[in-house]
Amino acid sequence: MIFGVLILILSFFSFQNISNDQSIYYLEKMISVIDNIETLEYELVSEERIADKIFYTHSKVKLNVSPFKCYTYVIKPNNGVEILLNSSSDYALVNPNGFPFMNIRLDPLGKVLRKDQHNTLFDSGFKIIRDVTYSFIDVLKASPSHYLKDNYIASFSERTCYVLKIHNPDFFYESYTVKEKETIYDIALKYNLSSYHILVKNNLSFYTDISKGDKILLPNSYGQSFEIWIDTETFLPVVQKIFIEGKLFENYQFNNIIINQEFDDNEFSENYHEYNF
């Protein structure tokens, strides 16, 4: 009887180790695939918590990673809005598909384009999930049972996915002293955090409303809990859910993904025949 129970216990831990190894494998493979993306086209459905309410958006995106070029067509909430941003320009070209009934140029980090948005145009694609995963993967490897809470196979948009649920039980906020010329966005990029989360946690009105020497609170990770759905064929993170203090913070769902296709020379130009600039 004791021998049988011992075998059962050993089998349980063996299964756990295999599961953890598989989870690490999928995360590392995901990072590698994202690192090798040169161009990307996708449809994004997102839910983001803004002022304790969930904002829903739906858009189509074309992205050239380097040099950075991005075209976005908004389906919801403002159907027909188009945004074009190239690294060669400091401003994004916007067709508002309404008043003021003309193309306008806006700062991609400014108040208009960041209104009711967690992220910026520069964060398009899988950049954030790649950087955040890379920042915690060594800790995860060192103590997988401390952070990995569940993993299983599920289906998303008729695609088989490996689902990982990761939780940071040591989530907390710590004081940070702002350095010269830093913005909230700069700090978030440096530490792989959400700039929007930092903004609301510190009751700031905008990302530039800090000065050298200010004390602000930073979380020790992007989120408290993560749910990542990795396509078992492409190894892309097609669903990304982030939770903070038990509430959904972000939910990004990627459909109709095409990677490394060759775009037309004019596809990131306002004169491209499919656009309405």
Secondary structure, DSSP 8 states (H G I E B T S, - for coil): -HHHHHHHHHHHHHHHHHHHHHHHHHHHHHHHHHHT-SEEEEEEEEEEEETTEEEEEEEEEEEETTTTEEEEEEEESSTT-EEEEETT-SSEEEE-SSTT-S-EEE-TTSTTTTTT-SS-GGG-TTHHHHHHHHHHHHHHHH-HHHHEEEEEEEEETTEEEEEEEEE-TT--EEEEE--TT--HHHHHHHHT--HHHHHHHTT-SSTT---TT-EEEEESSS-SEEEEEEETTT--EEEEEEEETTEEEEEEEEEEEEES----TTTTSTT-TT---
